[in-house]
Amino acid sequence: MRALIYEGPGKIRFVEDVEVREPGAGEVLVRIVASGICHSDISVINGTIDWPAPAVLGHEGAGVVEQLGPGVTELAVGDHVALHTLANCGRCGPCESGRPTHCRQSYGNRAQPFSWNGEPVSSFAATSTFVEKTVVKANQAVKIDPTVPLDIACVVGCGVLTGVGSVVNRARVKPGETAAVFGIGGIGLNVLQGLRLSGASRIIAIDLLPTREDKAREFGATDFIDASQGDVPQRIKDIVSGGNPDHGSGVDWAFECVGSTRVLNDAIASLGWGGNCVIVGTTAMGTSAEVSLTPLSFVDRGVMGARYGASRPHQDIPSYIAQYRQGKLLLDELVTHRYDLADFERAFHDLEEGKLARGVFVL
C-alpha cells in the first residue's frame, strides 16, 4: 500500500509497500478515500509533538469499511465512515456520562498495525489516514450518508470537531456574546463558524496574514485584525467598545488557535470582565506560560483548555454532516486544494505558507 512514513524529526517518506494487519476483536479495516492535512501532522514532523518513528501519519480521514473484526455489529462492509481519533473505551464513567475526551484509555495509544520492510510501524493519534487502508476501533468509525463526498467528510474528523466543538461543547458560547479568534488556519476557521452558528454578536478574527481576511469573513468574522500592526488587545477592545469604554472592556471569549505563549497572553489581555480564554492550539510538551494572575482573579476572568473540542463524535459528526447538508456548516469552502499522496512535499509547503484552509489528500 501507498503511505507516508514518518522516520524521525524532519524526515517523511512516500512508500508503496506498507502492509496492514487484519482487524482484531472490536476493530474494522477501512479503505481511506480522502484525508485532511492538519497542522498536527506537521507538528510531528518538526518535533513539536513527540511521536515514535516509524509511524504512518494522518488522522483526519474518511473512507469505506472493507472488513469487520470479531464482535463488530454496528457497522457493515461497504459503509461510508468518517474517522475520529478518540479510541475511548466506551465503558468508564466519563464515556458513559458523554465525555469521551476524558476517557483515560483514549490517551497515548501507540499501536503498531502496520509493517514496512518487515519492521513494525505505529499508527498516529490512534488513526493513521495517510495510507490506503487502516485499522481502527469500530467506535472510531462513524457511519455517514453515502451521498456526502468523502473528500469533504474527511475534514470533520479533526478540524471541525476541534474548532466548532471548542465553541459549542467546551465554551458553550451564548447568543449575543463577543469573541476573538487568534489564528485563522483550518481550526480557527471552524472556531469562527462555530461562533456564527452559536449567534455570537461580534466575531473578531486575528492573523498575521492579511490575505486570510476574506476567508475569515466568509466563515463568520465580523471584523479582522492584521496582527502584524501591533497592540492587538487594545484594538480588540476598541472594536468591542465602539470607542465608548462604557460599552465593554473586551471580549467575552478569546480562542487561542496558534499554540503560542505570546499569542496566549494577547488573548488573555483582550478579555473583558468575566471573559474566558480557550486554549485550542497545540504546543510542545512541557511548554509553560507566565500569566499575570491579578487581571484574572479580580474580575472573574478564566483560562481553560479544550481537548478535541470536548467532542462526542457519535453525536457531533452526524450533527455536523446534517448542518452541512442544510447549508449551515461550511465544508466545501474549507477545502482549498486536493493532492495526490505522492505530492506531499507541495501539500506540506502550501500548509506552512498559509495557502490552505484545509488541504486534502485523495487516495
Disulfide bonds with the S-S distance in Angstrom:
none
